[in-house]
Amino acid sequence: MGKYRQRLEKAQKLMQKAGYSALFASSAANLRYFTGLQIIPDERLEMVFILADGRAALFLSGLYKAEGQGLAEDYDLYFHGDGQDLNQVLRNLIPGDGKLAIDEQMWASHLLQIWELAGSERQYKGASLIMDALRICKSKEEISFLEKAGKISADAWKKTLPQIKEGITELQLANILENEMRELGGEGLSFATIIAFGEHSAAPHHVPGQTPLRKGDPIVMDFGCTYHGYCADITRTVCLGPAAEDFVQVYGIVAQALEAARNKIGPGATTGQIDVAARGVIEEAGYGEYFIHRISHGVGLDTHESPRFPIKEIGEEIRSGMVFSVEPGIYLPGRFGVRIEDVVAIDSKGYPVDMHILHKDLLQLPIYL
């Protein structure tokens, strides 16, 4: 039995247990999880439709007919052209009773179509209850893809560092790093690359622009490529030339927080305890109000997925096969920010394994270019 059939059958068992009669999975990541197909999201209906006690169906635009034909063993296939009315097909497939699980990333136009066909009186629930349970713990193959994505991204970063010079813009540096990832075999980008110079580094999700790099500027670089659809996510903070004393101090605190979080990861640890470990270091140093996001997020076919990491709450227990980031940061508005991020996988004994290879001394002192 192939892995996609196994995933379908596992989904059906979870649906039966939760009382769902059908599940609609339409995000690019969920489609790839169930079929292996790489879909470019647009307004057309691309969807896996799973019955809890019946055969699954796959709806694809005719643009994907060549790729989708090989899935006939696992799915009833419905290829449709632009403007084609699918209402009768969907009406015949949607069961008359039971809860319906809807992909939270489904286009509103498709959700409204299902709503009209199935009836507003039906129970509609988010599909994440099922999808999170399926995807939260990765297989050995999935972890190997994540490792490869991480290695490509880390190697691209090392090749990019010597190309950083005074006067280069944020956007130019982002383009260089992205091109290096592609040259080394990256399939695509995990997310839009973040490059932030100087004061911009205090904005965690800064969009690269035409700001030129100056001597003494901190540089936050948040980047990653995909491999077989699986994402890398790395953040490094460096500096062009000697940095101010307060920057060096803050960098050291963030590095300590990352180590404290990693050291907390082990058998019996919870996601909330990992957050507390990192946040405690930053709060004790007097910068608690400047750590403005969670310590982590799951990484897989999506850059942000399960497990979830609550702030100062218990959370859920860490399990073998989970893959997630560890990313403390301190952001001082109008001055600078520092973030360091690694991704780890949890091994069979409950301990973290790095998903990319970078020198450990990068976490001790900032790099001066």
Wavefront OBJ file of the C-alpha trace (Angstrom):
o trace
v 0.000 0.000 0.000
v 1.385 3.409 -0.998
v 1.914 6.255 1.447
v -0.927 8.339 -0.016
v -3.417 5.499 0.409
v -2.178 5.047 3.979
v -2.737 8.741 4.660
v -6.263 8.576 3.274
v -7.154 5.568 5.405
v -5.693 7.165 8.516
v -7.747 10.290 7.806
v -10.898 8.199 7.510
v -10.264 6.523 10.863
v -9.786 9.912 12.516
v -12.944 11.232 10.846
v -14.990 8.288 12.069
v -13.708 8.796 15.598
v -14.569 12.527 15.493
v -17.964 12.009 13.909
v -17.200 13.647 10.534
v -18.919 12.259 7.449
v -16.774 14.137 4.910
v -13.623 16.245 4.741
v -12.759 18.899 2.149
v -8.979 19.515 1.876
v -7.986 22.293 -0.513
v -4.812 24.061 0.643
v -1.716 23.480 -1.493
v 0.014 21.771 1.443
v -2.904 19.436 2.189
v -3.253 18.549 -1.496
v 0.425 17.702 -1.650
v 0.170 15.656 1.551
v -2.603 13.481 0.105
v -1.518 13.321 -3.547
v 2.086 14.459 -3.998
v 0.904 17.034 -6.541
v 2.399 20.520 -6.539
v -0.529 22.861 -7.128
v -0.266 26.588 -7.829
v -3.148 28.051 -5.798
v -5.676 30.133 -7.693
v -9.464 30.629 -7.867
v -10.077 27.224 -9.492
v -11.379 24.331 -7.383
v -8.539 21.963 -6.475
v -9.677 19.710 -3.660
v -9.401 16.303 -2.038
v -12.857 15.132 -0.908
v -12.776 12.293 1.631
v -15.764 10.303 2.805
v -15.424 8.738 6.236
v -16.804 5.452 4.934
v -16.339 5.600 1.180
v -13.962 6.281 -1.685
v -12.170 9.623 -1.927
v -12.516 12.017 -4.840
v -10.008 14.455 -6.297
v -11.128 17.644 -8.038
v -8.543 19.250 -10.283
v -8.490 21.870 -12.968
v -7.861 20.380 -16.397
v -4.509 22.163 -16.216
v -3.337 19.290 -13.993
v -4.824 16.427 -15.995
v -1.481 14.977 -17.049
v -0.152 14.952 -13.478
v -3.394 13.765 -11.902
v -4.123 10.759 -14.110
v -1.765 8.538 -12.127
v -3.920 8.914 -8.990
v -6.917 6.981 -10.329
v -6.138 3.991 -8.106
v -6.760 6.025 -4.936
v -9.290 8.607 -6.136
v -12.306 9.143 -8.301
v -10.955 11.887 -10.553
v -12.902 14.963 -11.633
v -11.074 17.250 -14.054
v -12.923 20.455 -14.904
v -12.482 23.340 -17.293
v -12.845 27.043 -16.610
v -16.493 27.973 -16.091
v -17.684 24.364 -15.793
v -20.553 23.869 -13.323
v -19.626 21.272 -10.682
v -22.744 21.665 -8.551
v -24.394 18.413 -9.626
v -21.222 16.397 -9.063
v -20.725 17.873 -5.602
v -24.412 17.491 -4.704
v -24.215 13.768 -5.470
v -21.058 13.301 -3.399
v -21.830 15.274 -0.237
v -23.421 12.951 2.358
v -26.862 13.853 3.671
v -25.918 13.852 7.336
v -22.941 14.098 9.676
v -20.472 16.903 10.335
v -18.474 18.334 7.421
v -14.790 19.192 7.953
v -13.745 22.218 5.892
v -10.163 23.226 5.117
v -9.610 26.551 6.887
v -7.648 27.799 3.872
v -10.433 27.059 1.383
v -11.443 29.926 -0.884
v -14.594 31.616 0.404
v -16.245 31.151 -3.021
v -15.825 27.366 -2.759
v -16.995 27.295 0.856
v -20.145 29.213 -0.094
v -20.733 26.749 -2.917
v -20.568 23.820 -0.493
v -22.707 25.723 2.014
v -25.454 26.208 -0.565
v -25.339 22.591 -1.735
v -25.135 20.914 1.682
v -27.415 23.336 3.514
v -26.793 25.999 6.147
v -28.280 23.796 8.876
v -25.395 21.326 8.641
v -22.552 21.244 11.171
v -19.382 22.682 9.660
v -16.090 22.249 11.495
v -12.500 23.151 10.676
v -10.498 20.335 9.097
v -7.446 21.173 11.230
v -8.543 18.723 13.938
v -7.945 15.923 11.432
v -5.106 17.450 9.419
v -3.054 18.450 12.466
v -3.311 14.917 13.839
v -2.149 13.519 10.493
v 0.718 15.911 9.864
v 2.064 16.785 13.330
v 4.541 13.859 13.548
v 6.681 13.393 10.473
v 7.827 10.134 8.897
v 11.506 9.360 8.295
v 11.061 10.350 4.651
v 9.490 13.683 5.581
v 12.302 14.429 8.028
v 14.865 13.625 5.343
v 13.208 16.193 3.056
v 13.249 18.772 5.879
v 16.933 18.066 6.511
v 17.734 18.553 2.837
v 15.798 21.821 2.701
v 17.683 22.987 5.787
v 21.086 22.051 4.412
v 20.455 23.802 1.092
v 19.310 26.937 2.912
v 22.261 26.934 5.328
v 24.777 26.398 2.529
v 23.190 29.208 0.507
v 23.483 31.535 3.509
v 27.179 30.767 3.869
v 27.699 31.474 0.165
v 25.791 34.757 0.525
v 27.800 36.193 3.444
v 30.924 37.104 1.388
v 28.715 39.022 -1.059
v 27.428 41.432 1.599
v 29.025 44.875 1.315
v 28.353 48.468 2.199
v 25.713 50.039 -0.059
v 23.917 46.835 -1.004
v 20.154 47.151 -0.521
v 17.871 44.870 1.456
v 16.133 43.815 -1.739
v 19.403 43.071 -3.543
v 20.590 40.909 -0.662
v 17.277 39.043 -0.576
v 17.614 38.325 -4.305
v 21.175 37.039 -3.879
v 20.210 34.693 -1.047
v 17.151 33.388 -2.906
v 19.189 32.767 -6.056
v 21.812 30.866 -4.058
v 19.110 28.615 -2.600
v 17.779 27.893 -6.069
v 21.261 27.241 -7.459
v 21.877 24.658 -4.740
v 18.668 22.763 -5.481
v 15.937 24.555 -3.581
v 12.552 23.796 -5.119
v 11.024 27.129 -4.120
v 10.852 29.544 -1.202
v 9.338 28.569 2.134
v 8.171 32.179 2.516
v 9.122 35.647 1.319
v 12.703 36.226 2.467
v 13.112 38.773 5.262
v 16.176 41.025 5.098
v 16.232 43.932 7.549
v 19.041 46.472 7.995
v 19.641 48.775 10.946
v 16.457 50.073 12.595
v 14.380 47.841 10.319
v 15.721 44.802 12.186
v 13.382 45.737 15.069
v 10.411 44.774 12.839
v 10.165 40.959 12.923
v 8.400 40.717 9.533
v 10.064 43.604 7.721
v 9.628 43.559 3.931
v 12.967 44.156 2.126
v 13.185 47.475 0.325
v 15.725 49.852 -1.181
v 17.454 50.716 2.112
v 21.257 50.561 1.642
v 23.534 48.842 4.150
v 25.768 51.077 6.277
v 28.802 50.310 8.407
v 27.760 49.153 11.865
v 24.268 48.087 10.752
v 22.756 44.901 12.191
v 21.313 42.583 9.526
v 18.474 40.171 10.286
v 18.149 37.428 7.658
v 15.111 35.104 7.875
v 15.003 32.649 4.975
v 14.405 29.117 3.775
v 13.753 27.012 0.703
v 11.536 24.010 0.077
v 12.530 20.506 -0.963
v 9.798 18.100 -2.114
v 7.437 20.680 -0.641
v 8.962 20.626 2.851
v 10.152 23.911 4.337
v 13.320 25.220 5.898
v 13.212 28.225 8.231
v 16.437 29.816 9.488
v 17.118 33.238 11.003
v 20.557 34.718 11.581
v 21.533 38.181 12.771
v 24.915 39.539 11.648
v 26.531 42.964 11.518
v 28.522 44.936 8.962
v 31.624 45.826 10.928
v 31.919 46.218 14.693
v 28.575 46.626 16.400
v 27.492 48.842 19.269
v 28.011 47.440 22.758
v 24.268 47.180 23.478
v 23.769 45.131 20.306
v 26.438 42.639 21.401
v 24.804 42.393 24.828
v 21.332 41.767 23.380
v 22.709 39.216 20.916
v 24.215 37.280 23.823
v 20.889 37.262 25.693
v 19.021 35.941 22.646
v 21.649 33.231 22.147
v 21.299 32.210 25.807
v 17.522 32.083 25.423
v 17.827 29.803 22.408
v 20.139 27.461 24.304
v 17.794 27.451 27.302
v 14.873 26.475 25.065
v 16.845 23.731 23.340
v 18.057 22.372 26.664
v 14.439 22.149 27.834
v 13.474 19.909 24.930
v 13.434 16.303 26.094
v 11.204 13.432 27.205
v 8.084 14.740 28.951
v 8.639 18.394 28.007
v 5.692 20.447 26.789
v 5.516 23.186 24.183
v 4.667 25.728 26.887
v 7.692 24.781 28.990
v 9.971 25.484 26.027
v 8.491 28.962 25.717
v 8.902 29.596 29.451
v 12.558 28.513 29.348
v 13.468 31.017 26.647
v 11.212 33.807 27.861
v 12.602 33.509 31.393
v 16.133 34.291 30.201
v 14.954 37.359 28.294
v 12.728 38.598 31.130
v 15.479 38.170 33.709
v 17.725 40.342 31.534
v 15.072 43.069 31.533
v 13.888 42.709 27.938
v 10.681 40.720 28.447
v 8.408 43.309 26.824
v 10.575 43.239 23.703
v 10.132 39.513 23.031
v 6.857 39.972 21.195
v 6.147 36.595 19.613
v 5.969 32.910 20.571
v 9.124 30.843 20.853
v 8.241 28.388 18.118
v 5.957 26.968 15.451
v 5.731 23.615 13.713
v 7.439 23.263 10.322
v 6.582 20.855 7.508
v 4.708 21.279 4.236
v 3.655 24.639 5.704
v 6.142 26.965 7.338
v 3.708 27.409 10.232
v 1.791 24.308 11.309
v 1.317 22.043 14.344
v 2.545 21.730 17.016
v 1.373 25.063 18.459
v 3.393 26.853 21.122
v 1.393 28.876 23.653
v 3.001 31.684 25.640
v 3.470 30.721 29.300
v 0.892 27.935 29.160
v 1.291 24.170 29.473
v 0.691 23.322 25.835
v 1.067 19.754 24.586
v 3.736 17.154 25.216
v 6.609 16.944 22.752
v 6.528 13.707 20.729
v 8.846 11.825 18.420
v 8.571 13.049 14.830
v 7.554 16.602 15.670
v 9.523 19.272 13.803
v 9.532 22.876 14.956
v 11.515 26.091 15.139
v 13.221 27.602 18.162
v 13.397 31.369 17.651
v 13.796 33.840 20.495
v 14.125 37.493 19.629
v 14.458 40.957 21.143
v 13.183 43.971 19.201
v 13.987 47.509 20.325
v 11.904 49.983 18.283
v 13.928 52.701 16.558
v 17.207 50.952 17.391
v 17.670 47.327 16.305
v 16.432 43.760 16.680
v 18.058 40.367 17.127
v 16.533 36.987 16.248
v 18.211 33.590 16.034
v 16.206 30.643 14.712
v 16.930 26.960 14.267
v 14.619 24.085 13.329
v 14.792 20.768 15.163
v 13.185 17.352 14.819
v 12.378 15.191 17.822
v 14.054 11.779 17.722
v 12.681 8.463 18.999
v 13.913 9.226 22.528
v 12.385 12.701 22.671
v 15.510 14.805 22.055
v 16.113 17.482 19.389
v 18.084 16.901 16.191
v 19.190 19.841 14.011
v 17.524 20.171 10.610
v 20.422 22.155 9.179
v 24.158 22.360 9.731
v 25.709 25.654 10.825
v 28.703 26.317 13.049
v 27.792 26.314 16.741
v 29.962 29.354 17.399
v 27.451 31.455 15.443
v 25.262 31.330 18.528
v 27.910 32.739 20.861
v 28.891 36.051 19.261
v 27.507 37.970 16.276
v 29.325 37.667 12.972
v 31.088 40.833 11.865
v 31.340 41.055 8.110
l 1 2 3 4 5 6 7 8 9 10 11 12 13 14 15 16 17 18 19 20 21 22 23 24 25 26 27 28 29 30 31 32 33 34 35 36 37 38 39 40 41 42 43 44 45 46 47 48 49 50 51 52 53 54 55 56 57 58 59 60 61 62 63 64 65 66 67 68 69 70 71 72 73 74 75 76 77 78 79 80 81 82 83 84 85 86 87 88 89 90 91 92 93 94 95 96 97 98 99 100 101 102 103 104 105 106 107 108 109 110 111 112 113 114 115 116 117 118 119 120 121 122 123 124 125 126 127 128 129 130 131 132 133 134 135 136 137 138 139 140 141 142 143 144 145 146 147 148 149 150 151 152 153 154 155 156 157 158 159 160 161 162 163 164 165 166 167 168 169 170 171 172 173 174 175 176 177 178 179 180 181 182 183 184 185 186 187 188 189 190 191 192 193 194 195 196 197 198 199 200 201 202 203 204 205 206 207 208 209 210 211 212 213 214 215 216 217 218 219 220 221 222 223 224 225 226 227 228 229 230 231 232 233 234 235 236 237 238 239 240 241 242 243 244 245 246 247 248 249 250 251 252 253 254 255 256 257 258 259 260 261 262 263 264 265 266 267 268 269 270 271 272 273 274 275 276 277 278 279 280 281 282 283 284 285 286 287 288 289 290 291 292 293 294 295 296 297 298 299 300 301 302 303 304 305 306 307 308 309 310 311 312 313 314 315 316 317 318 319 320 321 322 323 324 325 326 327 328 329 330 331 332 333 334 335 336 337 338 339 340 341 342 343 344 345 346 347 348 349 350 351 352 353 354 355 356 357 358 359 360 361 362 363 364 365 366 367 368 369
